[in-house]
Amino acid sequence: MKSLIFILLAVVFVLPGCGKKGPPVPPRQKAIPAVNDLTYGIDGTTLTLTWTVPPKKEKVKTDPDGFMVYRYKRPLSDSACKNCPKLFERVSDIPLNMQIDKPGYKHKNMEYREEIEKGFLYTYKVIFYTKNGGSSTDSNYVEFSF
């Protein structure tokens, strides 16, 4: 009789578990706003990228930390590969050193400058990132031959 009670207790407490088994899944976070107004200008051999800080979404609980600028550079003498991915390299990490008004950010203009070389196809993108390690999707791309 005692063994029957023990088996019933084991079945009641051990087998039900907590539901669906699988690896833990982090809670969903609200999307971080992406830069959508990336533009460029060239003065001599100096490239200037400009964009504005995206407005903060109400549900995002983290403050921005900065922007990462990425570049893809290919010699014009190389033939373009239609289906090849562009391999971007990070060229700058720009901290966001500004006062942030609550509840939203002001549309502050940001800039990045670098010297460029003739004879290349350039593509740039910017990613907005937060202090907790989150990041936005890619900005719009700017692409030009120089």
C-alpha positions, 0 to 999 in steps of 0.5 A: 500500500505504501509503495502504491502511494509513493508511486502515485505521489511520484506520478503527480509531482514528477511527470507533469513538469512545467509545460513545453520543454526546450531551451530558454527563450529571452523575452521579446524586446521592442525594436530599436529605431533605425536610421533612415535618412543617411546621406553623403557629400564629398568635398575633394577626397573627404567623405561626410556622412550625415544622419539624424538620431532616430526618435525614441519609441515609447516602449523602448526602455533603454537609452541609446549609446551610439552609432556604428558606421560600416563600409564596403569598398570594392575596386572599380576594376573588379567585376561586380558579382551579382549574387555575392554578399557585401562584406562590410567592415566597421570603420567607426564607433561614434558614442552619442554624447548628448543630453536626451530629453525625456520622453523622446530624443531631439533630432540631432544631426550626426556626422562621420568623415573620412578620406576616400580613395579614387577608383573604388565603389563605396557602400556605407550603412549606420547601426544605432545601438543601446547600452544593453547590447541591443541594436537597430536594423541597418540604415538605408545604404549610400553607395557611390563610385569615386 
